[in-house]
């Protein structure tokens, strides 16, 4: 028989204090965001800072460490405006008096020739961890990058560029990566153009399908990307031509594998519209489409975005629905359909997640 002894009052009090500290640290800083407001100026916002004491804000060229001793500012409230001289990528480390340091940076990189070049870091998972910054990027083609852009990208230390474009797309818009060292370029073509023939008697497919009908033909390409991430080919950039559909699905699968919730994945997916087809342009674009196609009324905003280089939320909703209904989880879908091994998924989570 096991005899349970009553906890001494001092032990109970110590345990209560310890749990309170752990819970406070676990809550920590959340909802951290960063917006570049000028050439060297940034606005940093966050929630969940300490009730007493300041949050020390450090600027660093590295996401994995603080490389300065003196904070830019000690912030008691959010948002806070900071100025960082120089060029290149900046990561801000938010250090409260207790609890974990939270890293934040700009989501969209300030490139002249790639308006949709984004970092997948910073997203919170369902178990309270966060995706590391500066390790996985998503974008479209590179052919419009300027010399200044390439200088900025060179500072990212990219190890792998995974290109989902077809050969003819690469010929039309070749990537000209200047200088050395050069990352490894992985030609990993996904055909999202050649539609299978519709069965006899069926309705023709829409010009802009609401779901990703080409997905089954892309499984090997996505699996290869996961294998590279698992062995540490980081930082990685994956991209297609527009950086929205083939790239968007890979981003959704990766974030899902890391435990990022659907609503956050959808928000990331829709950032393409924010950067490529902002709300302010919708009326003008709708009027142009109406006139060009001789429509009785202007098309709805989702249609306008889909026809103007944006994304339709129904496409990602269809992907979520298919995975949830058929496979119950992204993990099962990746294991049974994409053929990503549990060991590879564990390795990716270990490399890409922080507490």
C-alpha positions as CSV (number, residue, x, y, z in Angstrom):
1,X,0.0,0.0,0.0
2,X,1.3,3.5,-0.9
3,X,1.1,6.0,1.9
4,X,0.7,9.7,0.8
5,X,2.1,12.2,3.2
6,X,0.5,15.6,3.6
7,X,2.6,18.4,2.1
8,X,4.2,20.7,4.7
9,X,2.8,24.3,4.6
10,X,6.2,25.7,3.6
11,X,6.5,23.2,0.8
12,X,3.0,24.0,-0.4
13,X,3.7,27.7,-0.4
14,X,6.9,27.2,-2.3
15,X,5.1,25.1,-4.9
16,X,2.5,27.8,-5.3
17,X,5.1,30.4,-5.9
18,X,6.9,28.2,-8.4
19,X,3.8,27.5,-10.3
20,X,2.9,31.1,-10.4
21,X,6.3,32.0,-11.8
22,X,6.1,29.3,-14.4
23,X,2.6,30.3,-15.5
24,X,3.7,34.0,-15.7
25,X,6.7,33.0,-17.8
26,X,4.6,30.7,-20.0
27,X,2.2,33.6,-20.7
28,X,5.0,36.0,-21.3
29,X,4.9,38.4,-24.3
30,X,2.4,37.6,-27.0
31,X,1.0,39.0,-30.2
32,X,4.4,40.7,-31.0
33,X,4.4,42.5,-34.3
34,X,6.7,44.8,-36.2
35,X,6.1,47.3,-39.0
36,X,8.8,49.2,-40.8
37,X,7.6,52.8,-41.0
38,X,10.6,54.4,-42.7
39,X,14.1,53.6,-44.0
40,X,15.4,53.0,-40.5
41,X,12.4,53.3,-38.3
42,X,10.1,50.6,-36.9
43,X,6.9,50.3,-34.8
44,X,6.9,47.4,-32.4
45,X,3.7,46.2,-30.6
46,X,3.1,43.4,-28.2
47,X,0.7,42.2,-25.6
48,X,1.2,40.5,-22.2
49,X,4.1,42.5,-20.9
50,X,4.8,42.5,-17.2
51,X,2.5,44.4,-14.9
52,X,5.6,45.9,-13.2
53,X,8.9,46.6,-15.0
54,X,9.9,47.4,-18.5
55,X,10.4,45.3,-21.6
56,X,13.9,45.8,-22.9
57,X,13.9,46.0,-26.7
58,X,17.2,45.0,-28.3
59,X,18.0,45.2,-32.1
60,X,20.1,42.4,-33.5
61,X,21.2,41.1,-36.9
62,X,20.5,37.6,-35.7
63,X,17.2,36.0,-34.7
64,X,18.9,33.4,-32.6
65,X,20.8,35.7,-30.3
66,X,21.1,39.3,-29.0
67,X,24.3,40.7,-30.4
68,X,24.2,44.0,-28.5
69,X,24.5,44.7,-24.7
70,X,22.4,47.9,-24.6
71,X,18.7,47.9,-25.4
72,X,17.3,50.5,-27.8
73,X,14.6,51.3,-25.4
74,X,12.9,50.1,-22.2
75,X,9.2,50.0,-23.0
76,X,6.5,50.1,-20.4
77,X,3.7,50.1,-22.9
78,X,3.0,49.1,-26.5
79,X,3.5,50.2,-29.3
80,X,7.0,51.7,-29.2
81,X,8.8,53.5,-32.0
82,X,12.5,52.7,-32.6
83,X,15.2,53.8,-35.0
84,X,18.0,51.4,-36.1
85,X,20.8,52.8,-38.3
86,X,22.2,50.8,-41.2
87,X,20.8,48.4,-43.7
88,X,19.9,44.8,-43.8
89,X,17.5,42.6,-41.8
90,X,16.8,43.5,-38.2
91,X,15.4,41.3,-35.5
92,X,14.0,42.8,-32.3
93,X,14.4,40.8,-29.1
94,X,11.8,41.8,-26.4
95,X,13.1,40.9,-23.0
96,X,10.8,41.2,-20.0
97,X,12.1,41.2,-16.4
98,X,11.2,37.5,-16.2
99,X,10.0,34.9,-18.7
100,X,11.2,34.1,-22.2
101,X,12.6,36.6,-24.7
102,X,10.3,37.1,-27.7
103,X,11.7,37.7,-31.1
104,X,9.9,39.8,-33.8
105,X,10.8,41.2,-37.1
106,X,9.0,42.6,-40.2
107,X,6.8,40.0,-41.9
108,X,7.3,41.4,-45.5
109,X,10.8,42.1,-46.4
110,X,11.4,45.6,-47.8
111,X,12.4,44.6,-51.4
112,X,11.7,46.8,-54.4
113,X,11.3,43.9,-56.8
114,X,9.4,41.4,-54.7
115,X,6.4,42.9,-52.9
116,X,5.3,39.6,-51.5
117,X,8.6,38.3,-50.1
118,X,7.6,37.1,-46.5
119,X,9.1,35.5,-43.4
120,X,7.0,32.6,-41.9
121,X,8.4,33.2,-38.5
122,X,6.7,34.4,-35.3
123,X,3.4,32.5,-35.6
124,X,2.1,30.9,-32.4
125,X,1.3,27.2,-32.3
126,X,-1.6,25.6,-30.5
127,X,0.7,24.4,-27.8
128,X,2.1,27.9,-27.1
129,X,5.4,27.7,-29.0
130,X,6.4,30.0,-31.8
131,X,7.9,29.5,-35.3
132,X,11.4,30.8,-35.5
133,X,12.1,33.9,-37.5
134,X,14.6,34.1,-40.3
135,X,14.6,30.4,-41.4
136,X,11.8,30.0,-43.9
137,X,10.7,32.5,-46.5
138,X,8.0,32.5,-49.2
139,X,7.9,34.6,-52.3
140,X,7.3,34.8,-56.0
141,X,9.8,35.0,-58.8
142,X,13.1,36.9,-58.5
143,X,13.5,38.4,-61.9
144,X,12.5,41.9,-60.8
145,X,14.9,42.1,-57.8
146,X,17.3,45.0,-57.9
147,X,20.9,45.1,-57.0
148,X,19.9,46.7,-53.7
149,X,17.4,43.9,-53.1
150,X,20.0,41.2,-53.7
151,X,22.3,42.9,-51.2
152,X,19.6,42.6,-48.7
153,X,18.8,39.0,-49.5
154,X,22.5,38.1,-49.4
155,X,22.4,39.1,-45.7
156,X,19.8,36.4,-45.0
157,X,22.3,33.6,-45.4
158,X,20.0,31.5,-47.5
159,X,21.1,27.9,-48.0
160,X,18.3,26.6,-50.3
161,X,16.0,28.1,-52.9
162,X,13.2,25.7,-53.8
163,X,11.6,26.7,-57.1
164,X,8.2,25.2,-57.9
165,X,8.0,26.8,-61.4
166,X,7.8,24.9,-64.6
167,X,10.8,25.1,-67.0
168,X,9.1,27.6,-69.3
169,X,8.4,29.8,-66.4
170,X,12.1,29.8,-65.4
171,X,13.0,30.6,-69.0
172,X,10.6,33.6,-69.1
173,X,11.8,35.0,-65.7
174,X,15.2,33.6,-64.9
175,X,16.7,34.0,-61.4
176,X,20.0,35.8,-61.7
177,X,21.6,35.4,-58.2
178,X,24.7,37.6,-58.3
179,X,27.9,37.0,-56.3
180,X,29.0,34.2,-54.0
181,X,28.2,32.4,-51.9
182,X,25.2,31.1,-53.8
183,X,22.5,29.0,-52.2
184,X,21.6,25.6,-53.6
185,X,18.8,25.9,-56.2
186,X,16.3,23.0,-56.1
187,X,14.3,22.7,-59.3
188,X,11.1,21.2,-58.0
189,X,8.5,21.9,-60.6
190,X,4.8,21.7,-59.9
191,X,2.4,21.8,-62.9
192,X,-0.5,23.9,-61.9
193,X,-1.5,24.7,-65.5
194,X,-2.2,21.4,-67.3
195,X,-5.7,20.5,-66.3
196,X,-6.9,17.0,-66.6
197,X,-9.7,16.4,-69.1
198,X,-13.1,16.8,-67.7
199,X,-15.3,13.6,-67.8
200,X,-17.8,13.5,-70.7
201,X,-21.0,15.2,-69.8
202,X,-19.6,17.2,-66.8
203,X,-19.5,20.9,-66.5
204,X,-16.3,22.6,-67.6
205,X,-13.9,23.7,-64.9
206,X,-13.9,27.3,-63.9
207,X,-11.1,29.5,-65.1
208,X,-10.3,30.2,-61.5
209,X,-11.0,27.0,-59.5
210,X,-12.0,27.4,-55.9
211,X,-9.9,24.4,-54.8
212,X,-6.4,23.2,-55.7
213,X,-7.2,20.6,-58.3
214,X,-3.5,20.1,-59.0
215,X,-2.6,19.1,-55.4
216,X,-2.3,15.4,-56.0
217,X,0.2,16.0,-58.7
218,X,2.4,18.0,-56.3
219,X,2.8,15.6,-53.5
220,X,6.4,14.5,-54.4
221,X,7.5,18.1,-54.7
222,X,6.1,19.0,-51.3
223,X,7.6,15.9,-49.8
224,X,11.0,16.8,-51.2
225,X,10.8,20.2,-49.6
226,X,10.0,18.7,-46.2
227,X,13.0,16.4,-46.5
228,X,15.3,19.3,-47.1
229,X,13.9,21.2,-44.2
230,X,14.3,18.1,-42.0
231,X,18.0,17.8,-42.7
232,X,18.6,21.5,-42.0
233,X,18.7,23.2,-45.4
234,X,18.0,26.5,-43.7
235,X,17.4,29.3,-44.2
236,X,15.1,28.2,-47.1
237,X,13.2,30.2,-49.6
238,X,10.4,28.4,-51.5
239,X,8.6,30.1,-54.4
240,X,6.7,29.9,-57.6
241,X,5.9,32.6,-60.1
242,X,3.3,34.7,-58.2
243,X,4.2,33.3,-54.8
244,X,0.6,32.6,-53.9
245,X,-0.8,29.2,-54.9
246,X,1.9,26.6,-55.1
247,X,3.9,28.6,-52.6
248,X,0.7,29.2,-50.5
249,X,-0.2,25.5,-50.2
250,X,3.4,24.6,-49.1
251,X,3.3,27.4,-46.5
252,X,-0.1,26.1,-45.2
253,X,1.2,22.5,-45.0
254,X,4.4,23.6,-43.2
255,X,2.6,25.8,-40.7
256,X,0.0,23.1,-40.1
257,X,2.8,20.6,-39.5
258,X,4.2,23.0,-36.9
259,X,0.9,23.2,-35.1
260,X,-0.2,26.7,-36.3
261,X,-4.0,26.9,-36.1
262,X,-6.1,27.2,-39.3
263,X,-7.2,30.8,-38.7
264,X,-3.5,31.9,-38.5
265,X,-2.7,30.0,-41.6
266,X,-5.6,31.6,-43.4
267,X,-4.4,35.0,-42.3
268,X,-0.9,34.3,-43.6
269,X,-2.4,33.1,-46.9
270,X,-4.5,36.3,-47.3
271,X,-1.5,38.5,-46.7
272,X,-0.9,38.0,-50.4
273,X,-4.0,40.2,-51.1
274,X,-2.7,42.8,-48.6
275,X,0.6,43.2,-50.5
276,X,-0.5,42.5,-54.1
277,X,-4.2,43.5,-54.3
278,X,-5.0,45.9,-51.4
279,X,-8.5,46.9,-50.6
280,X,-7.9,50.4,-51.9
281,X,-7.4,49.0,-55.4
282,X,-10.5,46.8,-55.5
283,X,-13.0,49.4,-56.9
284,X,-10.7,50.5,-59.7
285,X,-9.8,46.9,-60.7
286,X,-13.5,45.8,-60.5
287,X,-14.5,48.6,-62.8
288,X,-11.8,47.7,-65.3
289,X,-12.8,44.0,-65.3
290,X,-16.5,44.9,-65.7
291,X,-15.7,47.1,-68.7
292,X,-13.2,44.6,-70.2
293,X,-15.7,41.7,-70.0
294,X,-18.8,43.7,-70.6
295,X,-20.4,42.6,-67.3
296,X,-23.7,43.9,-66.1
297,X,-22.3,44.6,-62.6
298,X,-18.8,44.7,-61.2
299,X,-17.4,41.4,-59.9
300,X,-17.2,40.8,-56.2
301,X,-13.9,41.5,-54.3
302,X,-12.8,37.8,-54.1
303,X,-13.2,37.5,-57.9
304,X,-11.3,40.7,-58.4
305,X,-8.5,39.5,-56.3
306,X,-8.3,36.1,-58.0
307,X,-8.3,37.8,-61.4
308,X,-5.7,40.4,-60.4
309,X,-3.0,38.3,-58.8
310,X,-4.5,37.7,-55.4
311,X,-5.9,34.6,-53.7
312,X,-9.4,33.4,-53.0
313,X,-10.0,32.3,-49.3
314,X,-12.3,29.6,-50.6
315,X,-9.3,27.8,-52.1
316,X,-7.6,27.5,-48.7
317,X,-10.9,26.7,-47.0
318,X,-11.4,23.8,-49.5
319,X,-7.9,22.5,-48.6
320,X,-8.6,22.6,-44.9
321,X,-12.0,20.9,-45.4
322,X,-10.5,18.1,-47.4
323,X,-7.8,17.4,-44.9
324,X,-10.1,17.6,-41.9
325,X,-12.8,15.4,-43.4
326,X,-10.6,12.8,-45.0
327,X,-7.6,12.6,-42.8
328,X,-8.6,14.4,-39.5
329,X,-5.3,16.2,-39.2
330,X,-2.4,17.7,-41.2
331,X,-0.1,15.2,-39.5
332,X,-2.0,12.2,-40.9
333,X,-2.3,13.8,-44.3
334,X,1.4,14.5,-44.5
335,X,2.3,11.0,-43.2
336,X,-0.2,9.0,-45.4
337,X,-0.5,11.1,-48.5
338,X,2.5,13.3,-48.8
339,X,4.7,10.6,-47.3
340,X,6.6,12.7,-44.9
341,X,8.0,10.5,-42.2
342,X,7.3,11.0,-38.5
343,X,11.1,11.4,-38.0
344,X,11.3,14.1,-40.6
345,X,8.3,16.0,-39.0
346,X,10.0,15.7,-35.6
347,X,13.2,17.1,-37.0
348,X,11.4,20.0,-38.7
349,X,9.6,20.9,-35.5
350,X,12.9,20.7,-33.5
351,X,14.6,23.1,-36.0
352,X,11.8,25.5,-36.6
353,X,10.0,25.9,-33.2
354,X,11.1,27.8,-30.1
355,X,9.5,27.9,-26.7
